[in-house]
């Protein structure tokens, strides 16, 4: 499976879970987990889908094991972070370490993704420069 496929499929699934959480909050009138809902939608749906678009635009990187691992770690980190944030806002402050671990996973994975983005864009510039004939 390509990194973009994992990103798109996971983003849709996490988006559905985020929407269901929003519907449950609205139906119950209890909006105590709205921060977890926001994290899940922004990291799980929006950011992950954008990561998938980037990988789809870079086919060689998309097919790499490194990109796949980066996307998989993003999914895991997002789920861990969102669960930790939900636990905190449900009054289980002793579980704050889960949110901290999830945050650190997502941060480290964003740094890894940044490395892949800058490396890919540098390679594109080099390829374009080599394709321009000298005068």
N, C-alpha and C positions, 0 to 999 in steps of 0.2 A: 504494500500500500504506500502511496506517495504521501508526503507531508501535507500537501494541500488537501488531499482527500480526507485525511485524518482531521485536519483543522476544520474543514467545512462540515463534516458529519458531526464532529464533537460540538462545534459551535451551535448547530441547529438543535442538538439534544439539550445542551446547557441552556439555550434560549428558551426552549419549551419548559424546562424545569423552572427557570426564572419567571416565566409568564404564569405558570401554575402557582408559584409562591405568591405572586402579586394578586392573583385571583383569590387565593385562600385568605390573604390578608384583608382584601376588600370585603369578602363575604363575612368574615368573622368580626371585622371592625378592630382587629388587633394588628397594629402595624409595627410591632416591636422589633421584627426582624428586617425592617426595610433596609438597613445598611448591608446586610448579607444579600438581600435581593439585588441591590444596586451593584455590589461587587460581582455577583454571579452574572448579571446581564452585561456589565461593562468588560469584565475580563473574559468571561466565558462565551458570550455571544459576539460582541463588537470586536474586541481585540483579537480573539482567535480567528474570526472570519477575515479580518484584515491581514493577519499573519498568513492565512491560506491564500489570499489574493497575491501577496508578495511571492510566496513559493510557486504559485501557478505561473507567475510572470518570469520565473527563473527556473526553467525545466531541469537543468543539470542539478541545481541545488535541491529542487523538489524531489528528485529521485534518490537523494543521498540519505544515508543512515543518520547522519548528524542532524539534518533537518527534521527527520521523523522523530528522533529522540527529543529534540527541542520542543516540538509540538506536543508530544506525549507528556513531557514534564510540565508544560504549561497547563494542560488539562488537569493533571494530578494536583498541581499547586493551587489552581483556581478552586477546585473542589475542597481541598483541605482548608484554604483560607476562608471560603464562604461558610463552611461548617463551623469553623472557629468563631467567626464573627457572629453567626446565628446563636451559638452557644453563649457567647458573652451577653448578647442583648436579650437572651431568654433568662438571664440571671445567673448563669453558671460561670462566674468570673474565674473560678479555679481552672477552667479550660482555656484561658487566654493563651497559653503556650501553643495551642493548636493554631490559632490565628497568627501567632508570631512565626511559627514554622512555615505555614502556608505563605505568609508575606515574604519570608526570606527565599523560599523556593521560587516564587514568581519573580522576585527581584533578580536573583541569580540567573534565571532563565531569560529575563529581558536583556540582561547583559550579554548572555550567549547569543540571543537573537540579534542584538545590535552588532556584535562581531560578524555574524553571518551576513547581515545587510551591508555593512561597510566593505567586507571582503568581496561580496558579489558585485557591488557597484564599482569598486576599483577594477575588478576584472572586466566589466562592461566598458569602462572608459579606456582601458588598455586595448581592448579589441577594436573599439571604434577608432582609436588613434592609429592603430596599425593598418586599418582599412583605408585611411585617407592617404592618397599618393603624395609623395613629396614633390615640390615644385622645382 
